[in-house]
Amino acid sequence: MADTVAEIVALAHSEMDGQGVTLSVDVPEGMPPLLADRVQIQQVLLNLMLNGMDAMRKVEPEQAQLDVRAEWRGGGEIEFTVSDSGVGIQPEAADRLFDAFYTTKEEGMGIGLAISRSIIEAHGGRIWVTPNPSIGATFHFTLPTGKMET
């Protein structure tokens, strides 16, 4: 699990450095294995990280914070979160963010989050977004593990 996240962090690192984004990663060792396609899950993580970086383009570099976390919730699933300190999400947009061809960006096709939702749901998980208390947003997704809690 930690390797899966570390590979994506390495891919996104040059973009983060150029933008002045501070990254925090918390993926504890010893979590049960995922019942998921590694490459597809990396695609979801990368999409969420890049979206978070896009949301922070107008934020001062010292305030640009991206947090990637994974937590075993028991009950046979792991919850991932990607949280940013960007501009946040308008309440009216939150319900449509995962719709194909819906975008809040000036550029883009609006398919990244729709593809991410399809991947997560195909793996038996779910994906959603919540506003952060002060600034930014947090994207959450769950995936089943190979070890059920007893």
Contacts in CASP RR format, 6 or more apart in sequence:
PFRMAT RR
TARGET T0000
AUTHOR 0000-0000-0000
METHOD contacts of the structure
MODEL  1
MADTVAEIVALAHSEMDGQGVTLSVDVPEGMPPLLADRVQIQQVLLNLML
NGMDAMRKVEPEQAQLDVRAEWRGGGEIEFTVSDSGVGIQPEAADRLFDA
FYTTKEEGMGIGLAISRSIIEAHGGRIWVTPNPSIGATFHFTLPTGKMET
1 27 0 8 1.000
1 30 0 8 1.000
1 31 0 8 1.000
1 33 0 8 1.000
1 34 0 8 1.000
1 70 0 8 1.000
1 78 0 8 1.000
2 27 0 8 1.000
2 28 0 8 1.000
2 29 0 8 1.000
4 34 0 8 1.000
4 38 0 8 1.000
4 41 0 8 1.000
4 42 0 8 1.000
4 45 0 8 1.000
5 25 0 8 1.000
5 27 0 8 1.000
5 45 0 8 1.000
5 68 0 8 1.000
5 70 0 8 1.000
6 25 0 8 1.000
7 42 0 8 1.000
8 42 0 8 1.000
8 45 0 8 1.000
8 46 0 8 1.000
8 49 0 8 1.000
9 23 0 8 1.000
9 25 0 8 1.000
9 49 0 8 1.000
9 68 0 8 1.000
11 46 0 8 1.000
12 46 0 8 1.000
12 49 0 8 1.000
12 50 0 8 1.000
12 53 0 8 1.000
13 23 0 8 1.000
15 50 0 8 1.000
15 53 0 8 1.000
16 23 0 8 1.000
16 53 0 8 1.000
16 66 0 8 1.000
19 53 0 8 1.000
19 56 0 8 1.000
19 57 0 8 1.000
19 61 0 8 1.000
19 64 0 8 1.000
20 61 0 8 1.000
20 64 0 8 1.000
21 53 0 8 1.000
21 56 0 8 1.000
21 61 0 8 1.000
21 64 0 8 1.000
21 65 0 8 1.000
21 66 0 8 1.000
22 64 0 8 1.000
22 65 0 8 1.000
22 66 0 8 1.000
23 66 0 8 1.000
23 67 0 8 1.000
23 68 0 8 1.000
24 65 0 8 1.000
24 66 0 8 1.000
24 67 0 8 1.000
24 68 0 8 1.000
25 67 0 8 1.000
25 68 0 8 1.000
25 69 0 8 1.000
26 67 0 8 1.000
26 68 0 8 1.000
26 69 0 8 1.000
26 70 0 8 1.000
27 68 0 8 1.000
27 69 0 8 1.000
27 70 0 8 1.000
28 70 0 8 1.000
28 71 0 8 1.000
28 72 0 8 1.000
31 70 0 8 1.000
31 72 0 8 1.000
31 78 0 8 1.000
31 145 0 8 1.000
32 72 0 8 1.000
32 76 0 8 1.000
32 78 0 8 1.000
32 145 0 8 1.000
32 146 0 8 1.000
32 147 0 8 1.000
33 145 0 8 1.000
33 146 0 8 1.000
33 147 0 8 1.000
34 41 0 8 1.000
34 78 0 8 1.000
34 143 0 8 1.000
34 144 0 8 1.000
34 145 0 8 1.000
34 146 0 8 1.000
35 123 0 8 1.000
35 143 0 8 1.000
35 144 0 8 1.000
35 145 0 8 1.000
35 146 0 8 1.000
36 123 0 8 1.000
36 143 0 8 1.000
36 144 0 8 1.000
37 123 0 8 1.000
40 119 0 8 1.000
40 123 0 8 1.000
41 119 0 8 1.000
41 123 0 8 1.000
41 143 0 8 1.000
43 115 0 8 1.000
43 116 0 8 1.000
43 119 0 8 1.000
44 116 0 8 1.000
44 119 0 8 1.000
44 120 0 8 1.000
44 127 0 8 1.000
44 141 0 8 1.000
45 68 0 8 1.000
45 80 0 8 1.000
45 82 0 8 1.000
47 112 0 8 1.000
47 113 0 8 1.000
47 115 0 8 1.000
47 116 0 8 1.000
48 82 0 8 1.000
48 116 0 8 1.000
48 139 0 8 1.000
49 66 0 8 1.000
49 68 0 8 1.000
49 82 0 8 1.000
51 84 0 8 1.000
51 112 0 8 1.000
51 113 0 8 1.000
51 139 0 8 1.000
52 66 0 8 1.000
52 82 0 8 1.000
52 84 0 8 1.000
52 86 0 8 1.000
52 137 0 8 1.000
53 64 0 8 1.000
53 66 0 8 1.000
53 84 0 8 1.000
54 105 0 8 1.000
55 84 0 8 1.000
55 86 0 8 1.000
55 87 0 8 1.000
55 88 0 8 1.000
55 136 0 8 1.000
55 137 0 8 1.000
56 63 0 8 1.000
56 64 0 8 1.000
56 66 0 8 1.000
56 84 0 8 1.000
56 85 0 8 1.000
56 86 0 8 1.000
56 87 0 8 1.000
58 86 0 8 1.000
58 87 0 8 1.000
59 85 0 8 1.000
59 86 0 8 1.000
59 87 0 8 1.000
59 135 0 8 1.000
63 85 0 8 1.000
63 135 0 8 1.000
64 85 0 8 1.000
64 86 0 8 1.000
65 83 0 8 1.000
65 84 0 8 1.000
65 85 0 8 1.000
66 82 0 8 1.000
66 83 0 8 1.000
66 84 0 8 1.000
66 85 0 8 1.000
67 81 0 8 1.000
67 82 0 8 1.000
67 83 0 8 1.000
67 84 0 8 1.000
68 80 0 8 1.000
68 81 0 8 1.000
68 82 0 8 1.000
69 80 0 8 1.000
69 81 0 8 1.000
69 83 0 8 1.000
70 78 0 8 1.000
70 79 0 8 1.000
70 80 0 8 1.000
70 81 0 8 1.000
71 78 0 8 1.000
71 79 0 8 1.000
71 81 0 8 1.000
72 78 0 8 1.000
72 145 0 8 1.000
73 79 0 8 1.000
73 142 0 8 1.000
74 145 0 8 1.000
74 149 0 8 1.000
75 148 0 8 1.000
75 149 0 8 1.000
76 144 0 8 1.000
76 145 0 8 1.000
76 146 0 8 1.000
76 147 0 8 1.000
76 148 0 8 1.000
76 149 0 8 1.000
77 125 0 8 1.000
77 142 0 8 1.000
77 143 0 8 1.000
77 144 0 8 1.000
77 145 0 8 1.000
78 142 0 8 1.000
78 143 0 8 1.000
78 145 0 8 1.000
79 140 0 8 1.000
79 141 0 8 1.000
79 142 0 8 1.000
80 140 0 8 1.000
80 141 0 8 1.000
80 142 0 8 1.000
80 143 0 8 1.000
81 138 0 8 1.000
81 139 0 8 1.000
81 140 0 8 1.000
82 138 0 8 1.000
82 139 0 8 1.000
83 132 0 8 1.000
83 136 0 8 1.000
83 137 0 8 1.000
83 138 0 8 1.000
83 139 0 8 1.000
84 136 0 8 1.000
84 137 0 8 1.000
84 138 0 8 1.000
85 132 0 8 1.000
85 135 0 8 1.000
85 136 0 8 1.000
86 135 0 8 1.000
86 136 0 8 1.000
86 137 0 8 1.000
87 135 0 8 1.000
87 136 0 8 1.000
88 131 0 8 1.000
88 132 0 8 1.000
88 135 0 8 1.000
88 136 0 8 1.000
88 137 0 8 1.000
89 97 0 8 1.000
89 104 0 8 1.000
89 129 0 8 1.000
89 131 0 8 1.000
89 136 0 8 1.000
89 137 0 8 1.000
90 104 0 8 1.000
91 131 0 8 1.000
93 102 0 8 1.000
93 104 0 8 1.000
94 129 0 8 1.000
94 131 0 8 1.000
96 102 0 8 1.000
97 104 0 8 1.000
97 113 0 8 1.000
97 129 0 8 1.000
98 113 0 8 1.000
98 114 0 8 1.000
98 116 0 8 1.000
98 117 0 8 1.000
98 127 0 8 1.000
99 114 0 8 1.000
100 110 0 8 1.000
100 111 0 8 1.000
100 114 0 8 1.000
101 109 0 8 1.000
101 110 0 8 1.000
101 111 0 8 1.000
101 114 0 8 1.000
102 110 0 8 1.000
102 114 0 8 1.000
103 109 0 8 1.000
103 110 0 8 1.000
116 127 0 8 1.000
116 141 0 8 1.000
117 127 0 8 1.000
120 126 0 8 1.000
120 127 0 8 1.000
120 141 0 8 1.000
120 142 0 8 1.000
120 143 0 8 1.000
121 127 0 8 1.000
123 143 0 8 1.000
123 144 0 8 1.000
124 143 0 8 1.000
124 144 0 8 1.000
125 141 0 8 1.000
125 142 0 8 1.000
125 143 0 8 1.000
125 144 0 8 1.000
126 141 0 8 1.000
126 142 0 8 1.000
127 139 0 8 1.000
127 140 0 8 1.000
127 141 0 8 1.000
127 142 0 8 1.000
128 139 0 8 1.000
128 140 0 8 1.000
128 141 0 8 1.000
129 137 0 8 1.000
129 138 0 8 1.000
129 139 0 8 1.000
129 140 0 8 1.000
130 137 0 8 1.000
130 138 0 8 1.000
130 140 0 8 1.000
131 137 0 8 1.000
131 138 0 8 1.000
132 138 0 8 1.000
END
